[in-house]
Amino acid sequence: MAVLNEGGQSRSTRAQGVESRAALVRRARKINRLLAELYPDAHCELDFDGPLQLTVAVILSAQCTDVRVNQVTPALFAKYKTAEDYASAERIELEELIRPTGFFRNKATSILGLGRELCDRYGGEVPGRIEDLVSLPGVGRKTANVVLGNAFDVPGITVDTHFGRLVRRFGWTELEDPVKVEHAIGELFPKSEWTLLSHRLIFHGRRICHSRRPACGACPLAALCPSYGTGEMDPVKAEALLKPASAREAAALAEVRRQQAAEAKSKLTAQRRPKAGVTQP
């Protein structure tokens, strides 16, 4: 199975042969198509209305779950509606509102700075270019790509912990540096797929391919994954590890697995069927 090394070249990770670049691209895109079936509603799980709210929400999401951020932001967004509101906010009041997200002092510094910079340099509006976004306080490439992809419909790859873990498990790359990962994975897919690919991988990482104990025995991607066997293999135990976020997701997972079981049974039946013209003893 091929992966991309630091030079962007494909090399073997299995003794039985090398996966060509073309084969790697085909496998990666097949995984993406399966993920699209599994997560037809994949999206940014932060609640927001507009670029400013999303930028603030992503800053708050550092070392914090989206669920917790979504519990905090309604009151925050009700109080601070514009970049000017953040720029003139009282630090103590802001810190108390965002305290549940953790690291609230550093996050408050970033948000106050964000408000001031937006007012001073961009007329109070969040810019729609990555070069401008990454120059803002608290905004790195990951945050910038989330904002671009979900608030401006500009394709971007979001390399968070889930994304990085999964692309390495899938054998798409061995790279660790987020910027290098972003560029390496971007070369495997059409640009139009980048944002949804990011959402699908993050969904899969949260629901099936967990960090410590992935549910390998219940994963529909098992046949395409070189890391199959890393986690729980027993189907019943693996099933218990699944974390679908909705009944729709659970139904989509069940349907994909049903189709795969039917295809496997059909192939087995075909293999056992006597070939035409061959006399059975």
Secondary structure, DSSP 8 states (H G I E B T S, - for coil): -EEE-TTS-EEESSTT----HHHHHHHHHHHHHHHHHH-TT----S--SSHHHHHHHHHHTTTS-HHHHHHHHHHHHHH--SHHHHHT--HHHHHHHHGGGS-HHHHHHHHHHHHHHHHHHHTTS--SSHHHHTTSTT--HHHHHHHHHHHS--------HHHHHHHHHTTS----SHHHHHHHHHTTS-GGGHHHHHHHHHHHHHHTS-SSS--GGG-TTGGG-TTTTSS---HHHHHHH---SSHHHHHHHHHHHHHHHHHHHHHHHHHHS--TT----
